């Protein structure tokens, strides 16, 4: 869609323009309306429209001045002017600034529609090119931020300016560099995954829009930690930086109509004089972002407070071992008790920071993952998924709930898988017995057929069926013999042999023991 801003000091004229045209069917979208020139200028800056339709005379600044100033903000902006005055000097002045056309009031639908149709192809081509260039630029930003993410994870220095230019097309120079994390938070983010993703998308667009006005060069992307950015400013002005990011925070928090408790935290790493040190600045920003789990503050700046990067949490090896053993045994109750005890121990710890909570979380996830792998195939993305969910937590209690529910679900999944694995050979064994019960069948024959040793198979069979192998086989044979005894033309000897008994006396004795009557009496009763 081609974006349009409408500006006129008469609200009825704006309403008329909105009603005269089926904008959507023509491929346009009205993204903003203004009743004065200053508001229209703000909309041009904020919405980045392809087309501005404005009255010549408005309060604040008139249409000609608006077009001139809007062109300075957005050189590729196209304009249409509207006037109630038949004074062609206005049109001539407007043409100096690349105005596409000129309409007189009262507006006529066919005239406006005709202009929009003529502009559509031209604007469409430009919009497509603009879109492709924008996407290409955003992709380069994402790649640069991914490289920074890897450098931070590996504790390596970041790229220098020459590498950033040759590999990603960025133009960094002498000045101030710093990393930023913008972290939107909502309660129960896991219950509103689509909403959380939507908020992150909006936050990304807000950050991009504002840093574009602030920085000489920048890169922004969404990461699991939040909206991450690196900024380069030739002349760093602390007041301007704080104003820009305060605006970002407030714009994000305006979405309280969807999520009433949304809050955002701005975390700035310390300023550096070269790109290579952005890994340090980003680590500081991440530490401050983690610390929001313990201290809720909207603005954190490593220049004003030094992140305690060296203060870490190390779990007692004996406790870690207990987590591993509980997970290996798939003992939910025992694991929960260990988690409760550990949570009660870490909360009162002084000092306690967000990095320590992440350490605690990571060590429990690693211990649980190691233990569960000894019992079965843990989901490949289990640890990674848990770490992504960690960054959606807003406090220590959220982290505790994530550990409790996430690991409980994984243990239950492993239990179910283990149960299926144990049930599968018993199902196969029953099928084998059904097919071979007429033969001189032994436990060893069946266990070998399903790939188990006889001792383990015997215990597993009893556990799953509630009967030992011989009782199950005998019950099957007796039930089959009942069916056959009711058939015409078969003697008791025939029936005994057909169900796997060669000794008639033994069959008769067994049959009576199981049914309470002899085979001959059963034949008389049910024939």
Beta strands, then each sheet from edge to edge (+ up, - down):
strand 1: 2-7
strand 2: 28-34
strand 3: 51-55
strand 4: 78-83
strand 5: 99-104
strand 6: 176-185
strand 7: 217-223
strand 8: 226-233
strand 9: 263-268
strand 10: 299-301
sheet 1: 2+ 1+ 3+ 4+ 5+
sheet 2: 7+ 8- 6+ 9- 10-
end
